Amino acid sequence: MGSSTKKKKEKQKDFQKAKLKVGKARAKPDNFTDTSFKAKAITLNQQSLQLAAPSTSSQFAHHVSLLSSKSDAQRRDSLAHLTTHLVSRPVSAPLPQPVSALLPPLLPLILDPAASVRAHLLRLLRALPAADIADHVAQLLPYLRAAMTHLAADIRLSAVDLLSWLVDVAGPAVVACPGGWIKTLNCFLSVLGWHTAESAKWSASRASFGKAGKGSASNVLVKVLAGLAEFLAAGLTDDAAAAAPNNATDATTGAVVLSAPHMIPPVAAPYVYLNLFGQPRDEDGEMYETREDRYRVFAARFLPAVQRGLESARMDGGEIGRASSAVTRVVGEAVAAHAGLP
């Protein structure tokens, strides 16, 4: 009797309607499948349906166009691709694009906020032919000077590395181009804090470097002093090519004929010093092509401040003192060589 009643109640459960409470969702069946998820998809704005792969020159031009991308990773990867292409090309092969076409998209990256982008930019510039850089120094220097006086300490440090590379590959052009001597020296003194006697007391404005780079402020200062020594050596020491004129001997009379003054200089713009079509220049923007002219300006405007700063750096001792000795040696040689100048 009891068992039959129990079986009837169990059968009636299948036909009973569940009573829902207010605010409570209906119970989901056991075989319910959740379809509310969203699959990730990659959307391409432009898709190429060509069967042939793009040529290396078109890929190179494509990555050059990506240098203005808003993504730091994209700019870094494009610079890495361009550097790999330049390094791996045959020595006798020409560049996919001339240096004059590559520099306009590259120069703004000197002020790029991403440290990885600036590091890859330096690798790319080192991969360019050094002979083609000298003709474009006037384009590079304004960006380098802006980076040397930037508010970010790491950008100032990267600018010093770039300037050291530029002096290494095109030193005479750097110190002789319009504004290359006085304006660049002003930037060095601003970075070091040597413009006034009061700022030199703070060991070359060590606090201005902050947390630039992986090393301490003293290591950063050592690198800046090394860059200053290279720049002064390029502007104040003898140029071996200029000291040895290209002379020829007349076969008939045996007289030595000076041919170099009558030849067109082997540069892209040999008459740029005349400034025939440019804006009027002030003293800071003038070209100082001879070593004597550069020394006169250096002795009149920068020598006392540099000597004060070097004395303060020497008193600090350690790595800073050793780095300042290179600058002291260059300045001392320049002063001794031009002792007889008015």
matplotlib code that plots the C-alpha trace (Angstrom):
import matplotlib.pyplot as plt

x = [0.0, 2.7, 4.9, 2.2, 1.4, 5.1, 5.3, 2.2, 3.7, 7.0, 5.1, 3.2, 6.4, 7.0, 3.7, 3.9, 4.8, 7.6, 6.6, 8.9, 9.8, 9.8, 13.2, 14.5, 15.5, 14.1, 16.3, 18.4, 18.0, 20.8, 21.7, 22.1, 25.0, 26.4, 26.7, 27.4, 31.2, 32.8, 35.6, 38.7, 39.2, 41.9, 40.6, 42.8, 42.0, 43.7, 44.3, 46.4, 45.2, 48.4, 50.1, 53.6, 55.5, 56.4, 59.9, 62.5, 62.5, 58.7, 59.0, 61.8, 59.6, 56.7, 58.7, 60.0, 56.3, 55.6, 58.2, 55.5, 53.3, 51.7, 52.8, 56.2, 56.6, 55.8, 58.4, 61.0, 60.2, 60.4, 63.7, 65.0, 63.8, 65.5, 68.7, 68.8, 68.2, 71.0, 73.5, 72.8, 72.9, 76.1, 78.8, 78.7, 74.9, 73.3, 70.9, 67.2, 66.5, 69.0, 70.1, 68.3, 65.0, 65.7, 66.6, 63.3, 61.3, 64.3, 65.2, 62.0, 62.8, 65.8, 63.2, 61.2, 60.0, 60.7, 64.2, 64.1, 63.2, 66.1, 68.5, 67.4, 67.7, 71.3, 71.9, 70.3, 72.3, 75.5, 74.5, 74.3, 77.4, 79.6, 80.5, 76.9, 76.4, 78.7, 76.5, 73.5, 75.0, 73.2, 69.9, 70.9, 72.3, 69.1, 67.4, 70.4, 70.6, 66.9, 67.4, 70.5, 68.4, 65.3, 63.5, 63.8, 67.2, 67.3, 66.7, 69.6, 71.8, 70.8, 71.5, 75.1, 75.5, 74.2, 76.5, 79.5, 78.6, 78.2, 81.5, 83.2, 81.9, 81.8, 83.7, 85.0, 81.5, 80.0, 82.2, 82.3, 78.6, 76.3, 75.8, 77.7, 80.4, 78.8, 75.3, 76.6, 79.1, 76.2, 74.2, 77.2, 77.6, 73.8, 73.9, 76.9, 75.8, 79.0, 77.6, 78.0, 80.5, 77.6, 76.4, 79.9, 80.1, 77.4, 79.7, 78.4, 74.7, 74.7, 71.1, 69.9, 70.5, 68.1, 67.7, 68.9, 70.2, 71.0, 74.0, 74.3, 74.5, 78.3, 78.4, 76.2, 78.4, 81.5, 79.8, 78.9, 82.5, 83.8, 81.5, 82.7, 86.3, 85.6, 83.8, 86.6, 89.2, 87.4, 87.2, 90.5, 93.1, 94.9, 93.2, 95.6, 93.8, 93.9, 97.5, 98.8, 97.8, 97.5, 100.5, 101.8, 105.2, 105.6, 107.6, 109.1, 110.2, 110.2, 108.1, 105.6, 102.1, 99.4, 96.4, 94.2, 93.1, 91.9, 89.9, 86.2, 85.8, 84.6, 81.4, 77.8, 77.4, 80.8, 79.6, 77.2, 79.4, 78.5, 74.8, 73.6, 70.0, 69.6, 68.5, 70.9, 73.0, 74.1, 77.3, 76.0, 74.8, 77.9, 80.3, 83.7, 85.6, 89.2, 90.7, 91.9, 88.5, 87.0, 89.6, 89.1, 85.4, 86.1, 88.7, 86.5, 83.2, 83.7, 87.2, 86.7, 83.5, 85.1, 88.1, 85.9, 83.9, 87.0, 88.5, 85.3, 85.2, 88.8, 88.2, 85.4, 88.0, 87.1, 85.7, 84.6, 88.1, 89.6, 87.0, 87.6, 91.4, 90.6, 88.8, 91.7, 94.3, 92.4, 91.9, 95.6, 96.8, 94.6, 95.8, 99.4, 99.0, 97.3, 99.5, 100.7, 97.2, 95.9]
y = [0.0, 2.4, 1.5, 2.1, 5.6, 6.5, 5.4, 7.5, 10.6, 10.2, 9.9, 13.0, 15.0, 14.8, 16.7, 19.2, 22.9, 24.4, 27.4, 30.4, 32.8, 36.5, 37.7, 34.3, 33.1, 29.9, 26.9, 26.0, 22.4, 19.9, 20.0, 23.8, 25.1, 28.6, 30.6, 34.0, 33.9, 36.0, 34.6, 36.8, 37.9, 39.7, 42.3, 43.5, 46.8, 45.9, 42.4, 41.6, 38.7, 38.6, 35.3, 36.7, 37.9, 41.6, 42.6, 43.5, 47.2, 47.4, 45.8, 48.3, 51.3, 49.9, 49.7, 53.3, 54.4, 52.7, 54.8, 57.4, 54.8, 55.6, 52.2, 52.1, 48.4, 49.0, 51.7, 49.6, 46.5, 48.6, 50.0, 46.5, 45.3, 48.3, 47.7, 44.0, 44.8, 47.3, 45.1, 42.0, 43.6, 43.1, 45.7, 46.8, 47.0, 50.5, 51.5, 50.7, 54.4, 57.3, 58.8, 62.0, 60.1, 58.0, 60.9, 62.8, 60.0, 59.0, 62.3, 62.8, 59.5, 61.2, 62.7, 59.5, 58.9, 55.1, 54.1, 51.0, 53.0, 55.4, 52.4, 50.8, 54.2, 54.4, 50.9, 51.9, 55.1, 53.2, 50.9, 53.8, 54.5, 57.0, 58.8, 59.8, 61.2, 64.3, 65.9, 65.8, 66.9, 70.3, 68.3, 66.1, 68.7, 70.7, 67.5, 66.5, 69.9, 69.7, 66.3, 67.4, 70.1, 67.9, 67.7, 63.9, 62.8, 59.6, 61.5, 63.8, 60.8, 59.2, 62.5, 62.4, 58.9, 60.0, 63.0, 60.9, 58.7, 61.7, 63.2, 59.8, 59.5, 63.2, 65.2, 68.0, 68.6, 68.7, 71.5, 73.5, 73.5, 76.5, 76.6, 73.4, 74.9, 77.5, 76.1, 72.6, 73.9, 75.8, 72.5, 70.7, 73.4, 73.4, 69.6, 69.8, 72.9, 74.8, 78.1, 79.9, 79.6, 78.7, 75.8, 74.4, 74.0, 71.3, 68.9, 69.5, 69.5, 65.9, 66.1, 67.1, 63.6, 61.9, 58.2, 58.4, 55.1, 52.0, 53.5, 56.2, 59.9, 59.8, 57.2, 59.4, 62.4, 60.3, 59.6, 63.3, 64.3, 61.7, 63.2, 66.7, 65.6, 64.0, 67.1, 69.5, 67.3, 67.4, 71.2, 72.3, 69.7, 69.6, 68.0, 65.7, 66.1, 69.9, 70.0, 68.1, 70.1, 68.4, 69.7, 69.0, 69.5, 71.1, 68.7, 71.6, 74.1, 71.8, 74.4, 73.2, 74.1, 74.4, 72.7, 72.3, 76.0, 75.9, 72.8, 72.5, 71.0, 67.4, 68.0, 68.2, 71.9, 73.5, 77.1, 76.9, 79.1, 82.0, 81.8, 83.1, 82.1, 81.4, 83.5, 86.0, 84.3, 85.6, 84.8, 81.5, 80.3, 81.1, 78.6, 78.3, 76.3, 76.8, 75.6, 79.1, 80.6, 78.0, 78.5, 82.2, 81.8, 79.0, 81.1, 84.2, 82.6, 79.2, 78.7, 80.2, 78.3, 75.0, 75.5, 76.1, 73.0, 70.9, 72.0, 71.1, 67.7, 67.1, 67.7, 65.1, 62.5, 58.9, 58.2, 61.8, 63.0, 60.6, 61.5, 65.2, 64.6, 63.8, 67.1, 68.9, 67.3, 68.5, 72.0, 72.2, 71.1, 73.7, 76.5, 75.6, 75.3, 78.7, 80.6, 83.0, 84.0, 87.5]
z = [0.0, 1.0, -1.9, -4.6, -3.1, -3.3, -6.9, -7.9, -6.3, -8.1, -11.4, -10.7, -10.2, -14.0, -14.7, -11.9, -12.8, -10.8, -8.8, -9.4, -6.6, -7.3, -8.6, -9.1, -12.6, -14.1, -13.5, -16.6, -18.0, -17.6, -21.3, -21.4, -23.5, -22.8, -26.0, -24.6, -25.2, -28.0, -30.1, -30.7, -34.3, -36.3, -38.6, -41.6, -43.1, -46.3, -47.7, -50.6, -52.8, -54.9, -55.2, -55.6, -52.5, -52.3, -53.4, -50.8, -52.0, -51.5, -48.0, -47.2, -48.3, -46.3, -43.1, -43.7, -43.9, -40.6, -38.7, -38.1, -36.4, -33.0, -31.6, -30.0, -30.8, -34.5, -34.7, -33.0, -35.2, -38.4, -37.4, -36.6, -40.1, -41.8, -39.9, -40.8, -44.4, -44.6, -42.7, -44.8, -48.2, -50.3, -49.9, -53.5, -53.6, -53.4, -50.7, -51.4, -50.8, -50.7, -47.4, -48.3, -48.4, -45.3, -42.9, -42.9, -41.3, -39.1, -37.6, -35.4, -33.7, -32.0, -29.7, -29.3, -25.8, -26.0, -25.1, -27.3, -30.4, -29.8, -29.3, -32.6, -34.3, -33.4, -34.7, -38.0, -38.4, -37.8, -40.6, -43.1, -45.2, -43.4, -46.6, -47.1, -43.6, -44.0, -46.5, -44.2, -40.9, -41.1, -41.0, -38.1, -35.7, -35.0, -33.8, -31.8, -30.1, -29.3, -27.7, -25.7, -24.0, -23.6, -20.3, -20.2, -18.9, -20.9, -24.1, -23.3, -22.8, -26.0, -27.8, -26.5, -27.9, -31.3, -31.3, -30.5, -33.5, -35.7, -34.7, -35.3, -38.9, -39.9, -37.4, -39.7, -41.1, -37.6, -36.3, -39.6, -40.6, -39.8, -36.1, -35.5, -33.3, -31.0, -30.7, -29.9, -27.3, -25.7, -25.5, -23.9, -21.3, -20.6, -20.1, -17.8, -16.0, -16.7, -17.9, -14.6, -11.7, -9.3, -11.4, -11.8, -8.0, -8.2, -9.9, -13.4, -12.4, -11.4, -10.3, -13.7, -15.0, -12.6, -13.3, -16.9, -18.2, -16.1, -14.4, -11.8, -12.4, -12.3, -15.1, -17.2, -16.5, -17.6, -21.0, -21.5, -20.7, -23.2, -25.9, -25.1, -25.4, -28.9, -30.0, -28.9, -30.5, -33.8, -33.7, -32.1, -33.3, -36.6, -39.5, -41.3, -44.6, -44.4, -43.3, -46.3, -49.4, -52.8, -54.6, -58.1, -59.7, -63.1, -65.3, -67.3, -64.7, -61.6, -59.7, -57.1, -58.1, -55.4, -57.0, -54.0, -53.7, -57.3, -57.1, -56.2, -52.7, -52.8, -50.8, -51.8, -51.2, -51.7, -51.6, -48.7, -46.7, -48.9, -47.7, -51.1, -50.6, -46.9, -44.0, -42.5, -39.8, -36.4, -34.7, -33.2, -36.6, -38.6, -40.1, -38.6, -41.1, -39.8, -36.6, -35.8, -36.1, -33.9, -31.3, -31.2, -30.5, -28.0, -26.1, -26.0, -25.0, -23.5, -22.2, -18.7, -18.1, -19.3, -17.1, -14.1, -14.8, -15.4, -12.1, -10.2, -12.0, -11.1, -7.5, -7.5, -8.4, -9.3, -12.8, -13.2, -12.6, -15.1, -17.7, -17.2, -17.8, -21.5, -21.9, -20.0, -22.3, -25.5, -24.1, -23.0, -26.5, -28.2, -25.9, -26.4, -30.2, -30.4, -27.9, -30.6, -31.9, -31.1]

ax = plt.figure().add_subplot(projection="3d")
ax.plot(x, y, z, "-o")
ax.set_aspect("equal")
plt.show()
